[in-house]
Amino acid sequence: MDRRIATVFGASGFIGRHVVRRLAAAGFGVRAAGRDPESALFLKPMGDVGQVVPWPADVARADTVAGAVQGADVVVNLVGILYERGRATFQKIHEEGAGNVAQAAADAGVKRLVHVSALGADAESPAKYARSKAAGEAAVKTAFAKATILRPSIVFGPEDDFFNRFASMARLSPVLPVIGAASAKDGGPKFQPVYVGDVADAVMAALNDAKAPGQVFELGGPTVYSFRELMQLVMAQTGRKRCLLPLPYWAAEMQAAILGLLPTPPLTSDQVQLLRRDNVVGDKVKTLKNLGIAPRAAEAILPTYLMRFRNNAWQGVQNA
């Protein structure tokens, strides 16, 4: 029997590698599509010989997208950027790119399309990022009405850019910022972090659940935290005591104006705008539970990869 083919855009990214591993385990032949196929070579051992194939494709170029989905049974789009640089704009990647993937999938007769957006996608958001995510969802629905859309909150896991960043900061700095907090009693915006493994499981469930096509699912973990509580969680997991410094939005804007000029900015003005709204799962929406997934708590996962930031991490390894 011929092997089913899955094309994954953004396969070499944080979420992508977990999705590829699951697809390969499920018997799919996987086209790991991306602008730089060499960056996806590390994915090949996740399957049998020839099962996972790095594939050149740029979501901003419709012709390369069409080639990547031709003959595929299912398509997953995970491509996204956190800040704009040069020709890599939110409109080009989140909106036009998402539309290119959906249109190519429809033209090729693909059976299932899963589009991973973001919690907080909103055409009325003050953040350009969130508005572009909403525009991307609209483009996907127009081209492929039965696409399944997943909206994760902050995604955490071994390769994440959130907990690892602040844990690294705690190792060097005597303070940790609480962005959006106006005072020491203010917790700042709220988040519902979701484990990357649960997001990957959600992708697989969306590809297999007969009720998933055409639906939108908001993905969040079991606990809602304020920004202050997330920083306290970082300190608890790294065994470090740091001063939590309230950083009101106006002050964060000033910092972002400078940091945003860096090649890889840790904070941009648009991200500050994004933080002005809570990032939590809404009421009366479909969630991980509707996909048959019980989300795992951050407290259960963080110790598996933040231990390296503890003062006594190496001593513990020596004594093991």
Secondary structure, DSSP 8 states (H G I E B T S, - for coil): ----EEEEETTTSTTHHHHHHHHHHTT-EEEEEES-GGGGGGGGGGSSTTTEEEEE--TT-HHHHHHHHTT-SEEEE----SS-BTTB-HIIIIIIIHHHHHHHHHHTT-SEEEEE--TT--TT-SSHHHHHHHHHHHHHHHH-TT-EEEEESSEESTT-SSHHHHHHHHHH-SEEEEET-SSTT---SEE--EEHHHHHHHHHHHHH-TT-TT-EEEE--S--EEHHHHHHHHHHHHT---EEEEE-HHHHHHHHHHHTTSSS-S--HHHHHHTTS-B---TT-B-GGGGT-----HHHHTHHHHGGGSTTHHHHHHH-
